[in-house]
Amino acid sequence: MINYHTMATTKVAVTLGIDSVREVDRLVREGRFPSRSRAVQAALVEMLARRKRSRLAEELGKLDLREERALVEEGLSIFPGGCG
């Protein structure tokens, strides 16, 4: 859950399609969000978090697992008792 009371905020104007506004209004009427603003905030926060996870997965996909394993094994042979 997002605590909007502790977030620094800035007011911005956005343009939404009428269908999106109707859907947001429905969510507000159903009590899922206290206001349009909070609904849009929640959607944006979720989208940004999803993008961050996606970028991380993309970067992880670039790793060569054989190369990574070889590096680990090399490190283990240099420090057979561990690093600490």
A tleap script that builds the chain and sets N, CA, C and O, in Angstrom:
source leaprc.protein.ff14SB
mol = sequence {
  NMET ILE ASN TYR HIE THR MET ALA THR THR
  LYS VAL ALA VAL THR LEU GLY ILE ASP SER
  VAL ARG GLU VAL ASP ARG LEU VAL ARG GLU
  GLY ARG PHE PRO SER ARG SER ARG ALA VAL
  GLN ALA ALA LEU VAL GLU MET LEU ALA ARG
  ARG LYS ARG SER ARG LEU ALA GLU GLU LEU
  GLY LYS LEU ASP LEU ARG GLU GLU ARG ALA
  LEU VAL GLU GLU GLY LEU SER ILE PHE PRO
  GLY GLY CYS CGLY
}
set mol.1.N position { 0.835 -1.183 0.000 }
set mol.1.CA position { 0.000 0.000 0.000 }
set mol.1.C position { 0.879 1.247 0.000 }
set mol.1.O position { 1.912 1.288 0.668 }
set mol.2.N position { 0.478 2.220 -0.725 }
set mol.2.CA position { 1.248 3.451 -0.866 }
set mol.2.C position { 0.726 4.479 0.135 }
set mol.2.O position { -0.478 4.729 0.196 }
set mol.3.N position { 1.613 5.067 0.908 }
set mol.3.CA position { 1.210 6.112 1.840 }
set mol.3.C position { 1.418 7.459 1.169 }
set mol.3.O position { 2.521 8.005 1.179 }
set mol.4.N position { 0.354 7.989 0.589 }
set mol.4.CA position { 0.442 9.242 -0.152 }
set mol.4.C position { 0.661 10.441 0.761 }
set mol.4.O position { 1.099 11.496 0.304 }
set mol.5.N position { 0.361 10.287 2.039 }
set mol.5.CA position { 0.511 11.413 2.965 }
set mol.5.C position { 1.976 11.743 3.222 }
set mol.5.O position { 2.292 12.868 3.610 }
set mol.6.N position { 2.877 10.782 3.014 }
set mol.6.CA position { 4.288 11.031 3.276 }
set mol.6.C position { 5.075 11.305 2.004 }
set mol.6.O position { 6.264 11.620 2.063 }
set mol.7.N position { 4.416 11.186 0.849 }
set mol.7.CA position { 5.100 11.436 -0.417 }
set mol.7.C position { 5.113 12.925 -0.728 }
set mol.7.O position { 4.102 13.607 -0.560 }
set mol.8.N position { 6.257 13.431 -1.182 }
set mol.8.CA position { 6.282 14.796 -1.700 }
set mol.8.C position { 5.521 14.764 -3.013 }
set mol.8.O position { 5.733 13.865 -3.827 }
set mol.9.N position { 4.651 15.718 -3.232 }
set mol.9.CA position { 3.818 15.691 -4.431 }
set mol.9.C position { 3.910 17.006 -5.187 }
set mol.9.O position { 4.235 18.054 -4.628 }
set mol.10.N position { 3.618 16.915 -6.457 }
set mol.10.CA position { 3.530 18.065 -7.341 }
set mol.10.C position { 2.289 17.882 -8.189 }
set mol.10.O position { 2.023 16.783 -8.675 }
set mol.11.N position { 1.550 18.918 -8.366 }
set mol.11.CA position { 0.348 18.845 -9.183 }
set mol.11.C position { 0.724 18.940 -10.657 }
set mol.11.O position { 1.510 19.801 -11.054 }
set mol.12.N position { 0.156 18.049 -11.461 }
set mol.12.CA position { 0.357 18.075 -12.909 }
set mol.12.C position { -1.001 17.920 -13.584 }
set mol.12.O position { -1.937 17.366 -13.007 }
set mol.13.N position { -1.089 18.407 -14.784 }
set mol.13.CA position { -2.312 18.246 -15.568 }
set mol.13.C position { -2.066 17.136 -16.583 }
set mol.13.O position { -1.023 17.097 -17.236 }
set mol.14.N position { -3.028 16.244 -16.706 }
set mol.14.CA position { -2.923 15.170 -17.692 }
set mol.14.C position { -4.194 15.146 -18.536 }
set mol.14.O position { -5.265 15.563 -18.095 }
set mol.15.N position { -4.048 14.659 -19.730 }
set mol.15.CA position { -5.196 14.501 -20.614 }
set mol.15.C position { -5.447 13.011 -20.772 }
set mol.15.O position { -4.559 12.252 -21.161 }
set mol.16.N position { -6.678 12.606 -20.462 }
set mol.16.CA position { -7.053 11.200 -20.539 }
set mol.16.C position { -8.222 11.040 -21.489 }
set mol.16.O position { -9.022 11.956 -21.680 }
set mol.17.N position { -8.304 9.869 -22.075 }
set mol.17.CA position { -9.461 9.559 -22.901 }
set mol.17.C position { -10.706 9.421 -22.040 }
set mol.17.O position { -10.615 9.069 -20.864 }
set mol.18.N position { -11.853 9.694 -22.612 }
set mol.18.CA position { -13.108 9.663 -21.860 }
set mol.18.C position { -13.367 8.284 -21.256 }
set mol.18.O position { -13.895 8.186 -20.148 }
set mol.19.N position { -13.006 7.227 -21.966 }
set mol.19.CA position { -13.210 5.882 -21.422 }
set mol.19.C position { -12.354 5.653 -20.181 }
set mol.19.O position { -12.801 5.020 -19.224 }
set mol.20.N position { -11.132 6.165 -20.193 }
set mol.20.CA position { -10.260 6.042 -19.020 }
set mol.20.C position { -10.840 6.814 -17.840 }
set mol.20.O position { -10.833 6.323 -16.712 }
set mol.21.N position { -11.336 8.010 -18.095 }
set mol.21.CA position { -11.926 8.825 -17.027 }
set mol.21.C position { -13.143 8.122 -16.443 }
set mol.21.O position { -13.331 8.106 -15.226 }
set mol.22.N position { -13.964 7.545 -17.302 }
set mol.22.CA position { -15.151 6.818 -16.813 }
set mol.22.C position { -14.744 5.635 -15.938 }
set mol.22.O position { -15.363 5.373 -14.907 }
set mol.23.N position { -13.711 4.934 -16.354 }
set mol.23.CA position { -13.240 3.789 -15.571 }
set mol.23.C position { -12.683 4.242 -14.225 }
set mol.23.O position { -12.960 3.619 -13.200 }
set mol.24.N position { -11.910 5.311 -14.220 }
set mol.24.CA position { -11.379 5.857 -12.966 }
set mol.24.C position { -12.532 6.308 -12.075 }
set mol.24.O position { -12.529 6.029 -10.876 }
set mol.25.N position { -13.509 6.996 -12.639 }
set mol.25.CA position { -14.666 7.431 -11.858 }
set mol.25.C position { -15.410 6.243 -11.251 }
set mol.25.O position { -15.880 6.313 -10.115 }
set mol.26.N position { -15.514 5.154 -12.015 }
set mol.26.CA position { -16.188 3.951 -11.498 }
set mol.26.C position { -15.417 3.406 -10.296 }
set mol.26.O position { -16.021 3.032 -9.291 }
set mol.27.N position { -14.076 3.357 -10.396 }
set mol.27.CA position { -13.259 2.865 -9.283 }
set mol.27.C position { -13.420 3.748 -8.046 }
set mol.27.O position { -13.449 3.250 -6.920 }
set mol.28.N position { -13.523 5.040 -8.259 }
set mol.28.CA position { -13.727 5.973 -7.137 }
set mol.28.C position { -15.112 5.742 -6.521 }
set mol.28.O position { -15.245 5.683 -5.298 }
set mol.29.N position { -16.137 5.611 -7.362 }
set mol.29.CA position { -17.499 5.357 -6.856 }
set mol.29.C position { -17.568 4.071 -6.039 }
set mol.29.O position { -18.265 4.001 -5.026 }
set mol.30.N position { -16.830 3.049 -6.497 }
set mol.30.CA position { -16.823 1.763 -5.796 }
set mol.30.C position { -15.998 1.805 -4.508 }
set mol.30.O position { -15.976 0.838 -3.746 }
set mol.31.N position { -15.326 2.925 -4.273 }
set mol.31.CA position { -14.540 3.070 -3.056 }
set mol.31.C position { -13.148 2.464 -3.130 }
set mol.31.O position { -12.469 2.340 -2.111 }
set mol.32.N position { -12.722 2.087 -4.322 }
set mol.32.CA position { -11.388 1.494 -4.462 }
set mol.32.C position { -10.302 2.551 -4.328 }
set mol.32.O position { -9.172 2.241 -3.953 }
set mol.33.N position { -10.645 3.804 -4.635 }
set mol.33.CA position { -9.741 4.945 -4.467 }
set mol.33.C position { -10.564 6.100 -3.925 }
set mol.33.O position { -11.752 6.215 -4.227 }
set mol.34.N position { -9.930 6.970 -3.113 }
set mol.34.CA position { -10.675 8.101 -2.558 }
set mol.34.C position { -10.913 9.232 -3.563 }
set mol.34.O position { -11.788 10.073 -3.359 }
set mol.35.N position { -10.132 9.249 -4.648 }
set mol.35.CA position { -10.260 10.333 -5.620 }
set mol.35.C position { -9.650 9.911 -6.947 }
set mol.35.O position { -8.926 8.919 -7.031 }
set mol.36.N position { -9.956 10.684 -7.977 }
set mol.36.CA position { -9.320 10.455 -9.279 }
set mol.36.C position { -7.802 10.563 -9.150 }
set mol.36.O position { -7.062 9.744 -9.695 }
set mol.37.N position { -7.357 11.569 -8.432 }
set mol.37.CA position { -5.931 11.817 -8.277 }
set mol.37.C position { -5.223 10.602 -7.692 }
set mol.37.O position { -4.170 10.193 -8.181 }
set mol.38.N position { -5.807 10.028 -6.644 }
set mol.38.CA position { -5.179 8.861 -6.017 }
set mol.38.C position { -5.183 7.655 -6.953 }
set mol.38.O position { -4.235 6.869 -6.951 }
set mol.39.N position { -6.223 7.504 -7.739 }
set mol.39.CA position { -6.279 6.400 -8.700 }
set mol.39.C position { -5.177 6.543 -9.746 }
set mol.39.O position { -4.501 5.571 -10.080 }
set mol.40.N position { -5.002 7.752 -10.256 }
set mol.40.CA position { -3.959 7.989 -11.260 }
set mol.40.C position { -2.582 7.812 -10.631 }
set mol.40.O position { -1.688 7.242 -11.257 }
set mol.41.N position { -2.396 8.296 -9.395 }
set mol.41.CA position { -1.122 8.106 -8.701 }
set mol.41.C position { -0.798 6.622 -8.575 }
set mol.41.O position { 0.317 6.200 -8.879 }
set mol.42.N position { -1.763 5.838 -8.130 }
set mol.42.CA position { -1.546 4.406 -7.937 }
set mol.42.C position { -1.187 3.731 -9.256 }
set mol.42.O position { -0.284 2.895 -9.302 }
set mol.43.N position { -1.887 4.089 -10.320 }
set mol.43.CA position { -1.607 3.491 -11.627 }
set mol.43.C position { -0.198 3.834 -12.093 }
set mol.43.O position { 0.514 2.976 -12.615 }
set mol.44.N position { 0.200 5.073 -11.906 }
set mol.44.CA position { 1.526 5.500 -12.339 }
set mol.44.C position { 2.625 4.833 -11.518 }
set mol.44.O position { 3.631 4.389 -12.071 }
set mol.45.N position { 2.438 4.763 -10.210 }
set mol.45.CA position { 3.426 4.110 -9.349 }
set mol.45.C position { 3.580 2.645 -9.754 }
set mol.45.O position { 4.699 2.141 -9.840 }
set mol.46.N position { 2.471 1.963 -10.002 }
set mol.46.CA position { 2.515 0.559 -10.414 }
set mol.46.C position { 3.210 0.398 -11.767 }
set mol.46.O position { 4.021 -0.511 -11.940 }
set mol.47.N position { 2.900 1.268 -12.719 }
set mol.47.CA position { 3.517 1.188 -14.039 }
set mol.47.C position { 5.023 1.399 -13.945 }
set mol.47.O position { 5.785 0.687 -14.598 }
set mol.48.N position { 5.462 2.358 -13.150 }
set mol.48.CA position { 6.889 2.622 -13.001 }
set mol.48.C position { 7.594 1.448 -12.325 }
set mol.48.O position { 8.703 1.088 -12.720 }
set mol.49.N position { 6.974 0.852 -11.323 }
set mol.49.CA position { 7.560 -0.318 -10.658 }
set mol.49.C position { 7.663 -1.491 -11.617 }
set mol.49.O position { 8.662 -2.210 -11.617 }
set mol.50.N position { 6.640 -1.687 -12.434 }
set mol.50.CA position { 6.651 -2.774 -13.414 }
set mol.50.C position { 7.770 -2.562 -14.438 }
set mol.50.O position { 8.455 -3.511 -14.818 }
set mol.51.N position { 7.949 -1.323 -14.877 }
set mol.51.CA position { 9.036 -1.016 -15.823 }
set mol.51.C position { 10.402 -1.307 -15.213 }
set mol.51.O position { 11.286 -1.848 -15.877 }
set mol.52.N position { 10.565 -0.945 -13.944 }
set mol.52.CA position { 11.840 -1.176 -13.264 }
set mol.52.C position { 12.118 -2.681 -13.193 }
set mol.52.O position { 13.238 -3.117 -13.463 }
set mol.53.N position { 11.099 -3.479 -12.827 }
set mol.53.CA position { 11.284 -4.933 -12.774 }
set mol.53.C position { 11.589 -5.484 -14.158 }
set mol.53.O position { 12.416 -6.384 -14.301 }
set mol.54.N position { 10.931 -4.953 -15.170 }
set mol.54.CA position { 11.137 -5.420 -16.538 }
set mol.54.C position { 12.561 -5.114 -17.000 }
set mol.54.O position { 13.208 -5.953 -17.627 }
set mol.55.N position { 13.045 -3.917 -16.689 }
set mol.55.CA position { 14.413 -3.558 -17.078 }
set mol.55.C position { 15.429 -4.444 -16.370 }
set mol.55.O position { 16.433 -4.836 -16.964 }
set mol.56.N position { 15.172 -4.762 -15.097 }
set mol.56.CA position { 16.073 -5.636 -14.359 }
set mol.56.C position { 16.089 -7.023 -15.006 }
set mol.56.O position { 17.156 -7.609 -15.189 }
set mol.57.N position { 14.930 -7.542 -15.346 }
set mol.57.CA position { 14.855 -8.854 -15.989 }
set mol.57.C position { 15.569 -8.829 -17.341 }
set mol.57.O position { 16.238 -9.792 -17.715 }
set mol.58.N position { 15.424 -7.737 -18.060 }
set mol.58.CA position { 16.094 -7.599 -19.347 }
set mol.58.C position { 17.610 -7.628 -19.180 }
set mol.58.O position { 18.310 -8.299 -19.939 }
set mol.59.N position { 18.113 -6.901 -18.187 }
set mol.59.CA position { 19.556 -6.874 -17.938 }
set mol.59.C position { 20.052 -8.242 -17.480 }
set mol.59.O position { 21.125 -8.683 -17.892 }
set mol.60.N position { 19.277 -8.916 -16.630 }
set mol.60.CA position { 19.669 -10.250 -16.189 }
set mol.60.C position { 19.720 -11.226 -17.357 }
set mol.60.O position { 20.549 -12.135 -17.380 }
set mol.61.N position { 18.829 -11.032 -18.324 }
set mol.61.CA position { 18.807 -11.882 -19.502 }
set mol.61.C position { 20.050 -11.742 -20.355 }
set mol.61.O position { 20.352 -12.625 -21.158 }
set mol.62.N position { 20.777 -10.646 -20.194 }
set mol.62.CA position { 21.994 -10.419 -20.969 }
set mol.62.C position { 23.194 -11.175 -20.404 }
set mol.62.O position { 24.222 -11.300 -21.070 }
set mol.63.N position { 23.064 -11.676 -19.178 }
set mol.63.CA position { 24.193 -12.365 -18.557 }
set mol.63.C position { 24.454 -13.692 -19.249 }
set mol.63.O position { 23.527 -14.397 -19.649 }
set mol.64.N position { 25.709 -14.011 -19.380 }
set mol.64.CA position { 26.129 -15.317 -19.895 }
set mol.64.C position { 26.341 -16.199 -18.670 }
set mol.64.O position { 27.303 -16.011 -17.925 }
set mol.65.N position { 25.442 -17.164 -18.462 }
set mol.65.CA position { 25.492 -17.964 -17.250 }
set mol.65.C position { 26.776 -18.778 -17.140 }
set mol.65.O position { 27.293 -18.969 -16.039 }
set mol.66.N position { 27.293 -19.255 -18.259 }
set mol.66.CA position { 28.553 -20.004 -18.203 }
set mol.66.C position { 29.700 -19.103 -17.749 }
set mol.66.O position { 30.542 -19.500 -16.944 }
set mol.67.N position { 29.712 -17.886 -18.283 }
set mol.67.CA position { 30.763 -16.939 -17.888 }
set mol.67.C position { 30.633 -16.573 -16.410 }
set mol.67.O position { 31.630 -16.505 -15.691 }
set mol.68.N position { 29.406 -16.340 -15.965 }
set mol.68.CA position { 29.180 -16.000 -14.553 }
set mol.68.C position { 29.610 -17.159 -13.649 }
set mol.68.O position { 30.250 -16.940 -12.621 }
set mol.69.N position { 29.258 -18.385 -14.032 }
set mol.69.CA position { 29.634 -19.555 -13.249 }
set mol.69.C position { 31.158 -19.682 -13.196 }
set mol.69.O position { 31.716 -19.972 -12.137 }
set mol.70.N position { 31.831 -19.469 -14.322 }
set mol.70.CA position { 33.292 -19.545 -14.359 }
set mol.70.C position { 33.913 -18.508 -13.428 }
set mol.70.O position { 34.896 -18.791 -12.743 }
set mol.71.N position { 33.340 -17.312 -13.404 }
set mol.71.CA position { 33.860 -16.275 -12.504 }
set mol.71.C position { 33.691 -16.676 -11.042 }
set mol.71.O position { 34.579 -16.444 -10.221 }
set mol.72.N position { 32.550 -17.277 -10.723 }
set mol.72.CA position { 32.315 -17.726 -9.344 }
set mol.72.C position { 33.316 -18.811 -8.980 }
set mol.72.O position { 33.925 -18.769 -7.912 }
set mol.73.N position { 33.484 -19.784 -9.872 }
set mol.73.CA position { 34.423 -20.866 -9.594 }
set mol.73.C position { 35.848 -20.357 -9.460 }
set mol.73.O position { 36.612 -20.848 -8.629 }
set mol.74.N position { 36.205 -19.375 -10.276 }
set mol.74.CA position { 37.532 -18.771 -10.175 }
set mol.74.C position { 37.689 -18.108 -8.820 }
set mol.74.O position { 38.736 -18.234 -8.184 }
set mol.75.N position { 36.670 -17.408 -8.374 }
set mol.75.CA position { 36.733 -16.762 -7.072 }
set mol.75.C position { 36.837 -17.780 -5.944 }
set mol.75.O position { 37.544 -17.556 -4.962 }
set mol.76.N position { 36.132 -18.897 -6.086 }
set mol.76.CA position { 36.188 -19.919 -5.068 }
set mol.76.C position { 37.563 -20.567 -5.005 }
set mol.76.O position { 38.028 -20.945 -3.929 }
set mol.77.N position { 38.219 -20.698 -6.167 }
set mol.77.CA position { 39.550 -21.309 -6.163 }
set mol.77.C position { 40.593 -20.354 -5.572 }
set mol.77.O position { 41.572 -20.797 -4.972 }
set mol.78.N position { 40.384 -19.059 -5.739 }
set mol.78.CA position { 41.312 -18.069 -5.175 }
set mol.78.C position { 41.124 -17.976 -3.664 }
set mol.78.O position { 42.096 -17.838 -2.921 }
set mol.79.N position { 39.860 -18.054 -3.207 }
set mol.79.CA position { 39.518 -17.944 -1.795 }
set mol.79.C position { 38.816 -19.227 -1.360 }
set mol.79.O position { 37.604 -19.200 -1.147 }
set mol.80.N position { 39.523 -20.351 -1.219 }
set mol.80.CA position { 38.864 -21.620 -0.938 }
set mol.80.C position { 38.089 -21.628 0.390 }
set mol.80.O position { 37.114 -22.368 0.526 }
set mol.81.N position { 38.499 -20.836 1.343 }
set mol.81.CA position { 37.796 -20.794 2.626 }
set mol.81.C position { 36.713 -19.737 2.659 }
set mol.81.O position { 36.056 -19.562 3.686 }
set mol.82.N position { 36.513 -19.035 1.574 }
set mol.82.CA position { 35.548 -17.945 1.542 }
set mol.82.C position { 36.268 -16.612 1.614 }
set mol.82.O position { 37.474 -16.558 1.853 }
set mol.83.N position { 35.533 -15.558 1.409 }
set mol.83.CA position { 36.126 -14.209 1.386 }
set mol.83.C position { 36.258 -13.622 2.768 }
set mol.83.O position { 37.074 -12.723 2.970 }
set mol.84.N position { 35.493 -14.091 3.721 }
set mol.84.CA position { 35.465 -13.442 5.028 }
set mol.84.C position { 36.182 -14.153 6.019 }
set mol.84.O position { 36.242 -13.718 7.169 }
savepdb mol mol.pdb
quit
